[in-house]
Amino acid sequence: MDVKHVDLHLLMIFDAVLSEGNVTRAADRIDISQSAVSKGLAQLREIFRDPLFLRNGRGVVPTHKAMEMATSVRQAILALHALASPSAPFAPHSARLHFNIAATDYVSFMLLPPLMQRLASVAPSVSVAIHPIEPLMPEELLLLGRVDLVLSPVPTAMYPVYRQELFRDDYVCLHRIGHPLDGRSIDAQHFASHRHVAMPRQNGARERVLQDAMQQHGVSRDVAAQVPHMLSIPPTLVCTDLIATITRRVATSFCGLYPLRMAPHPLPLGEFVVSQLWHERTNASPSQQWLRALLLEIGQAL
């Protein structure tokens, strides 16, 4: 491998293709032509003597060699950017940056609206992309350099990943106004005697908590519908006698939009913490520090 032919331009092409999994989107991300991306990939393949990316449907997937290179390439890009402007202060209002954030559906629902509202006023040229966390683990997304931040109910983190609490939430039962349980204190038997709408991973692997609590109390539930996203839950509850276990903050929002009522959950599910996680390579970045501080401020204000 002749490293003298590797420059920042080629590294940015590699990083963009790895993050986007698509040559066209990679070109848009770094504002060059698709042909320039293809030419850059051809150079990289020759330099590293590996295909690096293989076609897969409408996109590309990285080879094992590309995965091995991912973290080092991202660190090199950050280091070169730091050398180019070592003392330049971060100015949000004039910055033209794009942040990649991985988040669950629930966390996006809670944080994206206030984040975009703040960005519109303090950093109008900054953009964000929200990426799904699955099928990779949050730590993997950061280690591979796929995203800048992960927002998730992850209880712990180990170096080189940092973790900071943003806000807390717990669970309630949600049903329509006029439901047979409306106005009654719901106990475990009432909970078990009605049919349910279930969303197994509504906030990141919390379904096991409900299953464990039901097992401890000797109850089970009859799931009439299982859904992958939150948006179908409230209109389904409105027109049926189904009930749902859902986070208190989301339930509060749904009750403001639909004729729904929430009630204390009869099972001891406890509260959970939503955190932001980031990698050591972005820990000292002024723009990343600013983004994390903004999200912390938003989370504490919820």
Secondary structure, DSSP 4 states (H G I P E B T S, - for coil): --GGG--HHHHHHHHHHHHHSSHHHHHHHHT--HHHHHHHHHHHHHHHTS--EEEETTEEEE-HHHHHHHHHHHHHHHHHHHHHSTTPPP-GGG---EEEEEE-HHHHHHHHHHHHHHHHHH-TT-EEEEE--TTS-HHHHHHTTS-SEEEE------TTEEEEEEEEE-EEEEEETT-TTTTSPP-HHHHHHSEEEE-TTTTSS-HHHHHHHHHHTT---EEEEE-SSGGGHHHHHHTSS-EEEEEHHHHHHHHHHSSEEEEE-SS----EEEEEEEEGGGTT-HHHHHHHHHHHHHHHH-
